[in-house]
């Protein structure tokens, strides 16, 4: 993992991934590769029970680094296929991992930065945060899973408006539209994201993974098939240590002690 691009910290079951490429945390090939490696680690490491994704400095992420793109000249299409290979491997692993993902959006989230920002299972935005697709302003098209996520979160019409006009949403507007879970004061963003992640890290990690899987598949799964997935999920969790502990704790009227096993 390239520590010059992504800072990775693991403490008390919470992995914190910080995009760290001053000044705009723009995504170049190295950052894309580093993000993929970080996401794979979060997916595979059983000690990771919640993940926070945020940006260093005053900006979450400005999206693809267009200055670096220019340097590829006629090889830019091949370079972007390589970059999206890394980026999409990262977003896929973050979606499929058991641990819930909290995104803490500080400042601007543009292009692929917006795609990453809204990919959280829970999205906290600073009051000063803003969101814009920006792709077509540079004659490009969306990546980073936004064309999959946004219609599910806010519907087709609003997605069309954001992608075709590059309208910028404030944090409050993004929350009203359903792109953001909660807006918090700028000074409290990182502390609130960390506290939320710690709370999640103490929860039933495998059950969270089943929830994530069910919700990821719900728009493409037939009704009866989804019911079958639900039945298998709840039965599997009932046989797992955390499920058994949760049921016992409820009956015994005490707080459960989940281990993530």
Secondary structure as UniProt FT lines:
FT   TURN            3..5
FT   STRAND          6..11
FT   TURN            12..13
FT   STRAND          14..19
FT   TURN            22..25
FT   HELIX           29..44
FT   TURN            46..47
FT   STRAND          50..55
FT   TURN            57..58
FT   HELIX           66..70
FT   TURN            71..72
FT   HELIX           73..75
FT   HELIX           76..96
FT   STRAND          100..105
FT   STRAND          108..110
FT   HELIX           112..117
FT   TURN            118..119
FT   STRAND          122..126
FT   TURN            127..128
FT   STRAND          130..132
FT   HELIX           135..138
FT   TURN            144..145
FT   HELIX           146..154
FT   HELIX           156..165
FT   STRAND          169..170
FT   HELIX           171..177
FT   STRAND          182..184
FT   HELIX           186..188
FT   HELIX           189..201
FT   HELIX           205..217
FT   HELIX           218..220
FT   HELIX           223..238
FT   HELIX           241..251
FT   TURN            252..253
//
